[in-house]
Amino acid sequence: MADNPFFSASDLPYQLPPFDLIEVGHYRPAFERGMSEQRDEVEAIATDPEPPTFENTVVALERSGRTLQRVAAVFFNQASSDTNEALQAIQEEVSPKLAAHSDAIHLDPRLFERITTLMADTSDLDAESRRLLERLHMQFVRAGAALGAEQQARLREINEELSALSTRFQNNLLADTNESAVVVDDVSELDGLSDDAIAAAAQAARDRGLDGKYVLTLVLPSGQPALASLTDRSVRERLYHASINRGANGNAYDNSATVQQMVTLRAERAALLGYGNHAEYVLADSTAGSPAAVHEMLDPLVPTAVANAYAEAARLQDVIGDEFELQPWDWAYFSEKVRRASYDIDGAELRPYFELERVVRDGVFFAAGLLYGLSFTERPDLVGYHPDVRVFEVFDADGSPLGLFLADYFARDSKRGGAWMNSLVDQSKLLGTQPVVVNNLNIARPPEDEPALLTFDEVTTVFHEFGHALHGLFSDVTYPTFSGTSVFRDFVEFPSQVNEMWAVWPEVLSNYARHYRTDEPLPQEQVQRLLDSQSWGEGFKTTEYLAAALLDLAWHEIEPGTEIDSTAAFEAAALQKAGVAVAAVPPRYRSTYFAHIFAGGYSAGYYSYIWSEVLDADSVEWFKENGGALRENGDHFRRTLLSRGGSVDPMAAFRAFRGRDPRIEPLLKRRGLDAG
């Protein structure tokens, strides 16, 4: 296939992949050629008769595998965003091959010897090059380069098995999420939902050939947005159970056994590499450093968070009265009643002020202009990978081109749940490339010609994911290894969480929060009530999060050889032991749909969100102390932190920004966990 679009760099602006030319049939040969080319490149490095130098070894490795990088970036984005049976079959086939390919490189003794030789003297290297060499050496060691042949052979088997299992988990979850969507026959059962939400449910039904019915599709977390509005308690209960039973329905998509296989294999791998468990292995290469450090932070938060959750539950029961006992499917509904009563704020009434187009253009992009001087031009001439995808060219403050931003906001059955950022082209001075980044969300698609109205949580998510996009767009590094969000897992959420603050910054909020029909601004008194209402429900939010984070650690602190009879029983015992088994507050993710840790890169790392929130909350204080959304503040954040990627130690970057180490007090205050 000489015309395979992956076989050469794209000639489109910023090397945007030529999506209009890419077909499913291009992927397999591109993967095969990409791996073959990189094997040849690596072999040339390993057999170079010249003594190892930084250029002929480390830089040569950085330059290798360009075809493979191109196809992998496009394929895995599409496999998450717009998959189908053909793509899933390719993913199941190629994922173990990619794991084996990576092992072949990292377990090559000739390469390891060259890299180890270079580690003896790094005095002639600049700081970024020295860090690259040190990180590369660590990667080889952590991959098993120092192990004996028999151990390496077993390691290769484990890595291939884990890759295949992760793909299975992801595909099972997508299928079961689609199958578990709640079908409603009578519109009266949707009482409480807004007109546009009902219209979206009708559209979802039509998309599935269920004309005349209504479909409530599922988002990834346990909590479903419609639970806050549905007046029919039986429908709420159906929706709740559909959500929390995903991947555990005993059908062909059941993930229970897959979870058990993955955690036992991860534990075995950790032991081979000299660690007590998988959590120790993961956290040795993080800002936290060890499971003990994570527990030292999380465990003391549990009693206060749970006490706050029980206090909130008691308040909800007072609203319910003696009619029935509060259940998980009641929490969001009656919590919204308390919010309305206490703060005179109604989430449903706010949605007309949060129209997606305006949130993006006059909120997210506007804030980026205030802080960083960025401007955005939509490029309808550039094609995305799906008709929903919009392409924007991003320009720096001086008018120079910075990169491309692709926005893919709507849910569809072919897209996995949640929200995330991907990079299609990494910024690198070495390769002469500028960034191309994607934001994916799962906002319910409105009927044709109707606006997409968001909840305030969805508004926050749009800002959050654009924080990741900025991290990628502002990358200013030499080596692709360090580009953009290529930082420690427990640091990567920090910039995106900081970007959430601009959603409620007065100058930004007043610019985008306008009624989609009348253009009237969200009344100031409602703005203040919205801000005040953010404190309600922190007990629930912190408890559900801690439950998921501690469940993740429990799965990955098991010792090698541990036998697990039941995924559900292990989960229940782990939550009980951690002190977060609150009946009315399920974990944010249960094990069988915990995609972050079983189909993503967050195994033993879901704690990262609150770990990063320490940095985020402290950074928000800095912005407030220094005048807020000012160009000089944005430029300082960009220069000291956002642009550095993984080229410097992340905590050194934080100190360069903040002027000191982080303090936890702003986080405790934000979440209602401080002594006050």
C-alpha positions in Angstrom: 0.0 0.0 0.0 2.3 2.7 -1.3 -0.4 5.3 -0.8 -0.8 4.5 2.9 -1.1 8.0 4.5 1.0 6.9 7.5 4.1 6.1 5.5 5.2 9.7 5.3 4.7 12.9 7.4 1.5 14.7 6.6 1.8 17.8 4.4 -1.2 19.4 6.1 -0.7 22.4 8.4 1.1 21.3 11.6 1.2 17.7 10.2 -2.4 17.2 11.0 -3.2 13.6 10.0 -5.0 13.5 6.7 -8.2 12.0 8.2 -10.1 12.2 4.9 -7.6 9.7 3.4 -7.2 7.4 6.3 -9.1 4.1 6.1 -9.4 1.2 8.5 -7.3 -0.9 6.1 -4.3 1.4 6.5 -3.8 0.7 10.2 -2.4 -2.9 10.2 0.2 -2.3 7.5 1.2 1.0 9.1 1.7 -0.6 12.5 3.7 -3.4 10.9 5.9 -1.1 8.9 6.3 1.3 11.8 7.5 -1.5 14.1 9.8 -2.9 11.4 11.3 0.5 10.7 12.0 1.2 14.4 13.5 -2.3 14.9 15.9 -1.5 12.0 16.7 1.9 13.5 17.3 0.4 16.9 19.5 -2.3 15.5 21.6 0.3 13.8 22.0 2.1 17.1 22.8 -1.1 19.0 25.4 -2.3 16.4 27.1 1.1 15.8 30.8 0.4 15.8 31.5 3.9 17.1 31.7 4.4 20.9 28.3 5.5 22.3 27.6 9.2 22.4 24.6 11.2 23.3 23.9 11.9 19.6 24.4 8.4 18.2 22.5 6.7 21.0 20.0 8.9 22.9 19.2 11.4 20.2 19.0 8.6 17.6 16.5 6.8 19.8 14.4 10.0 20.1 14.3 10.2 16.3 13.4 6.6 15.8 9.9 5.2 15.2 8.3 8.2 13.4 5.9 6.0 11.3 4.9 4.1 14.4 4.3 7.2 16.4 2.1 8.7 13.6 -0.1 5.6 13.3 -0.3 4.9 17.0 -1.4 8.5 17.9 -4.2 8.4 15.3 -5.3 4.9 15.9 -5.6 5.0 19.7 -7.4 8.3 19.6 -9.9 6.8 17.2 -10.1 3.6 19.2 -11.3 5.7 22.2 -13.3 8.4 20.3 -15.0 6.6 17.4 -14.4 2.8 17.5 -16.1 0.0 15.7 -15.7 -3.8 15.5 -13.0 -3.6 12.9 -11.0 -1.2 15.0 -11.5 -3.2 18.1 -10.2 -6.3 16.3 -7.1 -4.5 15.2 -6.6 -3.1 18.8 -6.9 -6.6 20.2 -4.3 -7.9 17.7 -1.9 -5.0 17.8 -1.8 -4.1 21.5 0.2 -7.2 22.6 2.5 -6.8 19.6 3.2 -3.2 20.7 4.0 -4.4 24.2 6.4 -7.0 22.8 7.9 -4.3 20.5 8.5 -2.0 23.5 10.1 -4.9 25.5 12.4 -5.7 22.6 13.8 -2.2 22.8 14.0 -1.8 26.5 15.3 -5.3 27.1 18.1 -5.1 24.5 21.3 -5.5 26.4 23.4 -3.8 23.8 21.3 -0.6 24.1 21.3 -0.8 27.9 25.1 -1.1 27.9 25.5 2.0 25.6 23.1 4.0 27.8 24.8 2.8 31.0 28.2 3.8 29.6 26.9 7.3 28.9 25.7 7.7 32.5 29.3 7.6 33.7 29.9 11.2 32.6 27.1 13.7 31.9 29.1 16.9 32.5 29.1 18.0 28.9 25.3 17.8 28.5 22.8 20.7 28.9 20.1 20.3 31.6 17.4 18.9 29.3 19.8 16.5 27.7 21.1 15.3 31.0 17.5 14.7 32.3 16.7 12.8 29.1 19.6 10.4 29.6 18.8 9.9 33.2 15.1 9.3 32.5 16.0 6.9 29.6 18.3 4.9 31.9 15.6 4.7 34.5 13.1 3.6 31.9 15.3 0.7 30.9 15.9 -0.4 34.5 12.2 -0.2 35.3 11.4 -2.2 32.2 13.7 -5.0 33.4 16.9 -4.4 31.4 19.0 -5.5 34.4 17.1 -8.8 34.9 18.3 -12.2 33.9 17.2 -13.9 30.7 14.6 -16.1 32.4 13.0 -13.2 34.3 12.9 -11.1 31.2 11.2 -13.8 29.2 8.4 -14.0 31.9 8.2 -10.2 31.9 7.6 -10.2 28.2 4.8 -12.7 28.6 3.2 -10.6 31.4 3.3 -7.4 29.4 1.7 -8.9 26.4 -1.1 -10.5 28.6 -1.7 -7.2 30.4 -1.9 -5.3 27.1 -4.5 -7.7 25.8 -6.5 -7.6 29.0 -6.5 -3.9 29.1 -8.0 -3.8 25.6 -10.6 -6.4 26.5 -11.6 -4.3 29.6 -12.0 -1.2 27.5 -14.0 -2.9 24.8 -16.2 -4.8 27.3 -16.9 -1.6 29.1 -18.0 0.3 26.0 -20.3 -2.5 24.9 -21.9 -3.0 28.4 -22.3 0.8 28.8 -24.2 1.0 25.5 -26.2 -2.2 26.4 -27.0 -0.9 29.9 -28.5 2.4 28.8 -32.0 2.8 30.3 -34.9 2.7 27.9 -38.1 4.6 28.9 -41.4 4.0 27.2 -43.4 7.0 28.5 -42.2 10.6 28.6 -44.1 11.0 31.9 -41.4 8.8 33.5 -38.9 11.6 32.6 -40.7 14.2 34.6 -38.2 16.6 36.1 -35.8 16.6 33.1 -35.5 19.8 31.1 -37.1 19.9 27.6 -33.7 19.7 25.9 -32.7 16.7 28.1 -35.9 14.9 27.1 -35.2 15.8 23.5 -31.7 14.4 23.7 -33.1 11.2 25.2 -35.6 10.9 22.3 -32.7 11.5 19.8 -30.6 8.8 21.5 -33.6 6.4 21.1 -34.0 7.3 17.4 -30.3 6.8 16.9 -30.8 3.2 18.2 -33.9 2.6 16.1 -36.3 3.0 19.0 -38.5 5.7 17.7 -41.1 6.8 20.2 -39.1 5.8 23.2 -36.4 7.6 25.3 -32.9 6.4 26.1 -30.9 7.6 29.1 -27.3 6.9 28.1 -24.7 6.4 30.8 -21.6 8.5 31.6 -18.5 6.9 33.0 -18.7 7.7 36.8 -21.2 6.1 39.1 -23.3 9.2 39.4 -25.5 10.0 36.4 -26.6 13.6 35.8 -30.3 12.8 35.3 -30.4 11.4 38.9 -30.5 15.0 40.1 -33.7 15.8 38.2 -35.9 12.7 37.7 -38.9 12.8 40.0 -39.8 9.2 39.3 -38.0 7.3 42.0 -38.2 3.9 40.2 -36.6 5.4 37.1 -33.8 6.8 39.3 -33.3 3.4 40.8 -33.1 1.7 37.4 -30.6 4.3 36.2 -28.5 4.0 39.3 -28.3 0.2 39.1 -27.6 0.3 35.4 -24.6 2.5 36.2 -23.1 0.6 39.1 -23.5 -2.8 37.6 -21.6 -2.1 34.4 -19.0 -4.7 33.7 -20.5 -7.0 36.4 -23.7 -8.2 34.8 -22.6 -11.8 34.2 -22.8 -11.4 30.5 -20.2 -11.6 27.7 -18.9 -8.1 28.7 -18.3 -8.9 32.4 -15.0 -7.5 33.5 -14.8 -9.2 36.9 -12.4 -11.9 35.9 -10.3 -9.4 33.8 -9.8 -7.3 36.9 -8.6 -10.2 38.9 -6.2 -11.3 36.1 -4.8 -7.8 35.7 -4.0 -7.1 39.3 -2.4 -10.5 39.9 -0.2 -10.1 36.8 0.8 -6.6 37.8 1.7 -7.9 41.3 3.9 -10.6 39.7 5.6 -8.1 37.4 6.4 -5.8 40.3 8.0 -8.7 42.2 10.1 -9.6 39.2 11.3 -6.0 39.1 12.2 -6.0 42.8 9.1 -4.3 44.3 6.7 -5.5 47.0 3.6 -4.8 44.9 2.5 -2.9 41.9 1.8 0.3 43.8 5.4 0.4 45.1 6.6 0.0 41.5 4.3 2.7 40.1 4.9 5.2 42.8 8.7 4.9 42.8 8.5 7.0 39.7 6.2 9.8 40.8 6.3 12.9 42.9 4.7 11.0 45.8 7.5 8.4 45.8 5.8 5.6 47.7 2.4 4.2 48.7 3.2 5.3 52.3 3.4 8.9 51.2 0.0 8.6 49.5 -1.6 7.0 52.5 -0.1 9.7 54.7 -2.1 12.2 52.8 -5.3 10.4 52.0 -6.0 8.4 55.2 -6.3 11.4 57.5 -8.8 12.9 55.1 -11.2 10.0 55.4 -12.8 10.5 58.9 -13.7 14.2 58.2 -14.9 13.5 54.7 -17.1 10.6 55.9 -18.4 12.6 58.8 -19.4 15.4 56.4 -21.1 12.8 54.1 -23.1 11.4 57.0 -24.1 14.9 58.1 -25.2 15.6 54.5 -27.2 12.3 54.5 -28.9 13.3 57.7 -30.0 16.6 56.2 -31.3 14.8 53.1 -33.2 12.4 55.3 -34.8 15.3 57.0 -36.1 16.5 53.7 -37.4 13.0 52.8 -39.0 12.6 56.2 -40.4 9.2 57.2 -41.6 8.3 53.7 -38.6 6.1 52.9 -34.9 5.7 53.8 -32.3 7.6 51.8 -30.8 5.4 49.1 -27.9 6.1 46.6 -30.3 6.8 43.8 -32.0 9.5 46.0 -28.9 11.4 46.9 -28.5 13.7 43.9 -32.2 14.4 43.7 -32.6 15.5 47.3 -29.2 17.1 47.3 -30.5 19.4 44.6 -33.5 20.2 46.7 -31.3 21.2 49.6 -29.2 23.3 47.2 -32.3 25.1 46.0 -33.6 25.6 49.5 -30.3 26.7 51.0 -28.9 28.8 48.2 -32.0 29.5 46.0 -30.1 27.9 43.1 -31.5 25.4 40.5 -29.1 23.6 38.3 -31.7 23.0 35.6 -32.5 26.7 35.5 -28.9 27.6 35.1 -28.4 25.5 32.0 -29.8 28.0 29.5 -27.0 30.3 30.5 -24.3 27.7 29.7 -24.6 27.1 26.0 -21.7 25.0 24.7 -20.7 27.3 21.8 -20.6 30.3 24.1 -18.8 28.4 26.9 -16.0 27.5 24.5 -15.7 30.8 22.5 -16.5 33.3 25.2 -15.4 31.3 28.2 -12.5 28.9 27.5 -11.0 30.8 24.6 -11.6 34.2 26.2 -9.8 33.2 29.3 -6.9 31.9 27.3 -6.8 35.3 25.6 -6.8 37.2 28.8 -4.1 35.1 30.4 -1.8 34.2 27.5 -2.8 36.4 24.6 -4.0 33.4 22.5 -6.4 33.7 19.7 -8.3 31.0 17.8 -9.5 30.7 14.2 -11.7 27.8 13.2 -10.4 25.9 10.2 -13.4 24.3 8.5 -11.0 23.4 5.6 -9.2 21.0 7.9 -11.0 17.7 8.4 -11.2 15.9 11.7 -11.6 12.1 12.3 -15.4 12.4 12.8 -18.0 14.9 11.6 -18.4 16.2 15.2 -14.8 17.3 15.4 -14.0 20.9 14.9 -10.5 22.2 14.2 -9.1 25.5 15.5 -5.8 27.1 14.7 -4.2 28.6 17.7 -2.1 31.8 17.5 0.3 33.2 20.1 0.1 36.7 21.5 2.5 38.0 18.8 0.4 36.5 16.0 2.7 33.6 15.4 1.1 30.1 14.8 1.2 27.9 17.8 -0.7 24.7 17.0 -4.0 23.1 16.3 -6.8 22.4 18.8 -9.4 19.7 17.9 -12.7 19.8 19.8 -14.8 16.6 20.0 -17.5 17.3 22.6 -20.5 15.1 22.0 -21.3 11.6 23.2 -21.9 8.7 20.8 -22.1 4.9 21.1 -18.7 4.6 19.5 -16.9 6.8 22.1 -15.7 5.6 25.5 -17.1 7.4 28.5 -15.4 10.3 30.4 -13.4 13.2 29.2 -9.8 13.4 28.1 -7.1 15.0 26.1 -4.9 13.3 23.4 -1.9 14.5 21.5 -1.9 13.8 17.7 1.4 15.6 17.1 3.9 16.3 19.9 5.8 19.6 20.0 9.6 19.0 19.6 12.4 21.3 18.5 14.4 18.2 17.6 11.8 17.0 15.1 10.6 20.5 14.1 7.0 19.8 15.1 4.3 21.9 16.6 1.5 20.5 18.8 -1.8 19.1 17.6 -4.1 18.3 20.6 -7.6 16.9 21.0 -10.2 17.4 23.8 -12.9 14.7 24.0 -16.0 15.0 26.2 -19.3 13.2 26.4 -22.0 15.9 26.3 -25.4 14.6 25.3 -26.1 15.5 21.7 -29.0 17.9 21.3 -31.5 17.4 18.5 -30.5 19.0 15.2 -30.6 22.8 15.2 -31.0 22.9 19.0 -28.2 24.3 21.2 -26.3 22.1 23.6 -27.0 23.4 27.1 -24.6 22.3 29.8 -24.7 21.7 33.5 -22.2 23.7 35.5 -20.2 20.4 36.2 -19.9 20.0 32.4 -18.8 23.7 32.1 -16.1 22.9 34.6 -15.1 19.8 32.6 -14.7 21.9 29.4 -12.3 24.2 31.2 -10.5 21.3 32.9 -9.8 19.5 29.6 -8.7 22.7 28.0 -6.1 23.0 30.8 -4.6 19.7 29.5 -4.7 21.2 25.9 -2.8 24.3 27.0 -0.2 22.0 28.6 0.3 20.4 25.2 0.0 23.6 23.2 2.5 25.5 25.3 5.2 22.8 25.2 8.6 24.3 24.5 11.0 21.4 24.7 13.7 19.9 22.5 13.0 16.2 22.9 9.6 14.5 22.2 9.9 12.4 25.3 9.3 15.5 27.4 6.6 17.1 25.2 3.4 18.6 26.7 1.7 16.4 29.3 4.6 13.9 29.5 5.0 14.4 33.2 4.6 12.3 36.3 1.1 10.9 36.5 0.4 12.6 39.9 1.4 16.0 38.4 -0.4 15.9 35.0 -3.8 16.9 36.5 -2.4 20.0 38.2 -2.5 22.4 35.2 -5.9 21.3 34.1 -7.3 21.7 37.6 -5.9 25.2 37.8 -7.7 26.1 34.5 -11.0 25.2 36.2 -10.7 28.4 38.3 -11.4 30.6 35.3 -14.9 29.1 34.8 -16.0 31.1 37.9 -13.7 34.1 37.6 -16.0 37.1 37.4 -14.6 38.6 34.2 -14.8 35.3 32.4 -18.1 34.1 33.8 -19.8 37.3 32.9 -18.6 37.0 29.3 -20.0 33.5 28.6 -22.8 32.9 31.1 -25.6 34.5 29.0 -29.1 33.2 28.2 -29.0 31.4 24.9 -32.3 33.0 23.8 -32.3 36.5 25.3 -28.5 37.1 25.7 -29.2 38.3 29.2 -26.3 37.8 31.5 -26.6 35.4 34.4 -27.9 37.7 37.2 -25.2 38.7 39.6 -27.2 37.4 42.6 -27.4 34.0 41.0 -23.7 34.1 40.3 -23.0 34.6 44.0 -25.5 31.9 45.0 -23.8 29.6 42.5 -20.4 30.3 44.0 -21.8 29.9 47.6 -23.5 26.6 46.7 -20.2 25.0 45.6 -19.5 24.3 49.3 -22.6 22.1 49.6 -22.0 18.4 48.9 -18.2 18.4 49.6 -18.7 15.5 52.0 -20.2 13.3 49.3 -17.8 14.4 46.6 -14.7 13.9 48.7 -15.9 10.5 50.1 -16.8 9.1 46.6 -13.4 10.2 45.3 -11.4 8.8 48.3 -13.3 5.6 48.0 -12.2 5.2 44.4 -8.6 6.3 45.1 -8.3 3.9 48.1 -9.9 1.1 46.2 -7.3 1.6 43.4 -4.5 1.3 46.0 -6.1 -1.7 47.6 -6.1 -3.6 44.3 -2.5 -2.7 43.6 -1.0 -3.3 47.1 -1.8 -7.0 46.9 1.2 -9.2 47.2 2.3 -11.6 44.4 0.4 -14.9 44.6 -2.7 -13.5 46.3 -5.8 -15.4 45.3 -8.9 -13.4 44.7 -12.2 -15.3 44.7 -14.6 -12.5 44.0 -14.0 -9.0 42.6 -17.1 -7.7 44.3 -16.1 -9.2 47.7 -12.6 -7.8 47.4 -14.0 -4.4 46.6 -16.4 -4.5 49.6 -13.7 -5.5 52.0 -11.3 -2.9 50.7 -13.8 -0.1 51.1 -14.7 -1.3 54.6 -11.1 -1.5 55.7 -10.4 2.0 54.3 -13.3 3.4 56.2 -15.1 4.7 53.2 -17.9 2.1 53.0 -20.8 4.5 53.1 -24.0 2.8 51.9 -25.5 5.9 50.2 -22.2 7.0 48.7 -20.8 4.5 46.1 -17.2 4.9 44.9 -16.9 7.3 42.0 -15.9 4.2 40.0 -16.5 0.6 40.9 -13.9 -1.9 39.9 -15.5 -3.3 36.7 -15.9 0.2 35.1 -12.8 1.8 36.7 -11.3 2.6 33.2 -8.7 4.9 34.7 -6.9 2.1 36.3 -7.7 -0.9 34.1 -7.9 0.6 30.6 -5.9 3.8 31.2 -2.6 4.9 32.7 -3.8 5.5 36.3 -3.2 2.1 38.0 -2.1 2.9 41.5 -2.4 6.5 40.5 -6.0 7.6 40.9 -4.9 9.5 44.0 -3.3 11.9 41.5 -6.3 14.1 41.3 -6.3 15.1 44.9 -2.5 15.0 45.1 -2.5 17.5 42.2 -5.3 19.4 43.8 -2.9 20.4 46.6 -0.8 22.2 44.0 -3.9 23.5 42.2 -5.5 25.0 45.3 -2.2 26.6 46.4 -1.8 28.0 42.8 -5.3 29.4 42.8 -4.3 31.3 46.0 -1.2 32.7 44.1 -3.3 34.0 41.2 -5.8 35.6 43.6 -2.9 37.2 45.6 -1.4 38.6 42.3 -4.5 40.1 40.6 -6.1 37.1 38.9 -6.5 36.8 35.1 -3.6 39.1 34.1 -1.3 38.5 31.2 1.8 38.8 33.4 0.4 36.0 35.7 -0.4 33.8 32.7 3.0 34.4 31.2 4.7 33.5 34.5 2.7 30.3 34.8 3.4 29.4 31.2 7.1 30.2 31.3 7.9 28.5 34.6 5.6 25.5 34.4 3.3 24.9 31.4 6.0 25.1 28.8 8.5 22.8 30.5 6.7 19.5 30.1 8.8 16.7 31.5 12.1 18.5 30.8 12.5 19.5 34.5 11.6 17.9 37.8 7.9 18.7 38.3 8.2 20.0 41.8 11.2 22.2 40.8 8.8 23.6 38.2 6.2 24.2 40.8 8.7 26.0 43.1 9.8 28.1 40.2 6.2 29.2 39.7 5.1 29.5 43.3 8.3 30.5 44.9 8.1 27.8 47.6 6.9 24.2 48.3 3.1 23.6 48.2 0.9 23.9 51.2 -2.1 21.7 51.9 -4.2 24.3 53.8 -5.9 25.8 50.7 -7.1 22.3 49.7 -8.4 21.5 53.2 -10.3 24.7 53.2 -11.7 24.2 49.7 -13.0 20.7 50.6 -14.3 21.6 54.1 -11.7 19.4 55.7 -9.9 22.0 57.7 -10.4 22.3 61.5 -12.6 25.4 61.0 
